Amino acid sequence: MQAIQTVDAYLLQVPKERSIIVQNLFNTVKNNLPNGFEATINNGMLGFVVPYSIYPNGYHCKPKQPLPFIHIASQKNFIALYHMGIYAKPDLLDWFVQSYPKFSTRKLDMGKSCVRFKHLNEIPLELIALLSQKMTVQDWIETYENAFLKK
């Protein structure tokens, strides 16, 4: 099986009943991110990264990959939104957790950087739009370096 290389190819392999939902989530993030992030396929997921042209060091765990920021994946039982800023910046996590009930009646299902959406027609896109606007590329680089490189 050949690795997925493009956003369109990723969306084509998503089950039909999920493709419009994943597309809407992707577009919500894309349309609300500050300038500088780049849409890509990274680790088999839709992703937004800081390109090498802005941050040539890449990701410390895998320097051959650009610095990851947000990823979206269609998993077996849910759609996942991975947001590295939530993982690295406690005040952003606190804001998200406190804001979530204002946009959804569902219980927040979350790991360190992963927000899982099991009720696919109830993804709080307005909240995801606000979250996407919270960090610029420079904010993310500074947060990343402070959280992961200065230990």
C-alpha positions in Angstrom: 0.0 0.0 0.0 1.4 3.4 -1.0 1.6 6.2 1.5 -0.9 9.0 1.2 0.9 12.1 -0.2 -1.8 14.8 -0.5 -4.7 16.2 1.4 -7.0 15.3 -1.5 -5.7 11.7 -1.4 -6.3 11.5 2.3 -9.9 12.7 2.0 -10.5 10.2 -0.8 -9.6 7.3 1.5 -11.8 8.5 4.4 -15.1 6.6 4.6 -17.7 8.4 2.6 -19.9 9.1 5.6 -17.0 10.9 7.3 -15.3 12.7 4.4 -17.4 15.9 4.5 -17.0 16.0 8.3 -13.2 15.7 8.1 -13.2 18.2 5.2 -15.2 20.7 7.3 -12.8 20.2 10.3 -9.8 20.6 8.0 -11.2 23.7 6.4 -12.1 25.2 9.8 -8.6 24.9 11.0 -7.1 26.0 7.7 -9.3 29.1 7.4 -8.5 30.2 11.0 -4.8 29.6 11.4 -2.6 32.6 11.3 -0.4 33.0 8.3 2.7 30.8 8.0 1.4 27.4 8.8 1.5 24.9 5.9 -1.1 22.2 5.2 0.5 18.8 4.6 0.3 15.1 5.2 2.4 14.2 8.2 2.5 10.8 9.9 -0.4 9.6 7.8 -2.6 12.4 8.9 -3.8 15.8 7.7 -1.6 18.3 9.3 -0.5 21.8 9.7 3.2 22.4 10.3 5.7 25.2 10.5 7.6 24.8 7.2 11.4 24.5 7.0 11.6 27.9 5.4 10.4 29.4 8.7 11.9 26.8 11.2 14.7 24.9 9.5 15.5 22.8 12.6 12.4 20.7 12.1 10.9 18.5 14.8 13.4 17.5 17.5 12.1 13.9 17.5 12.3 13.6 13.8 14.4 16.4 12.3 13.5 15.3 8.8 10.0 16.4 9.5 8.8 20.0 9.7 7.7 21.2 13.1 4.1 19.8 13.7 1.3 21.9 15.1 -2.2 20.5 14.4 -3.2 17.2 12.9 -6.5 15.6 12.0 -7.1 11.9 11.7 -10.1 9.7 10.9 -9.7 6.9 13.4 -11.9 3.8 13.6 -14.2 5.1 16.4 -13.7 8.8 16.3 -12.2 11.8 14.5 -9.1 13.1 16.3 -7.8 16.6 16.5 -4.2 16.7 17.7 -3.1 20.2 18.9 0.5 20.4 20.1 -0.1 23.9 21.6 -2.7 22.4 24.0 0.0 19.9 25.1 2.8 22.4 25.5 1.0 25.4 26.9 -1.1 24.9 30.1 -3.0 28.2 29.9 -4.2 27.2 26.4 -5.3 23.8 27.7 -7.1 25.5 30.6 -8.9 27.9 28.1 -9.9 25.0 25.9 -11.2 22.8 28.7 -13.2 25.8 30.2 -14.6 26.9 26.8 -15.6 23.4 25.6 -18.9 23.2 27.5 -20.0 26.5 26.0 -19.8 24.9 22.5 -20.8 21.3 23.1 -23.2 19.4 25.4 -21.0 16.3 25.0 -18.4 15.3 27.6 -14.9 16.3 26.5 -12.9 13.3 25.5 -9.2 14.3 25.5 -5.7 13.0 25.9 -2.5 15.1 26.2 -2.8 16.7 22.8 -5.7 14.7 21.3 -9.3 15.7 21.3 -11.5 12.8 20.2 -14.9 13.4 18.6 -17.1 10.3 18.6 -20.3 12.2 17.8 -19.3 13.2 14.3 -22.1 15.6 13.6 -21.5 17.5 16.8 -17.9 18.6 16.4 -17.8 22.2 17.9 -16.3 23.9 14.8 -16.7 27.4 16.3 -14.5 26.4 19.2 -12.0 24.8 16.9 -11.9 28.0 14.8 -11.2 30.0 18.0 -8.5 27.5 19.1 -6.9 27.7 15.7 -6.6 31.4 16.0 -4.8 31.3 19.4 -1.2 30.8 18.3 0.8 32.4 15.6 3.8 30.6 14.0 6.1 32.6 16.2 4.1 31.8 19.4 4.2 28.1 18.5 8.0 28.2 17.9 8.6 29.9 21.2 6.3 27.6 23.1 7.8 24.5 21.4 11.3 25.5 22.2 10.5 26.4 25.8 8.5 23.2 26.4 10.5 20.6 24.6 14.0 21.9 24.0 15.0 23.6 27.2 14.9 20.6 29.5 
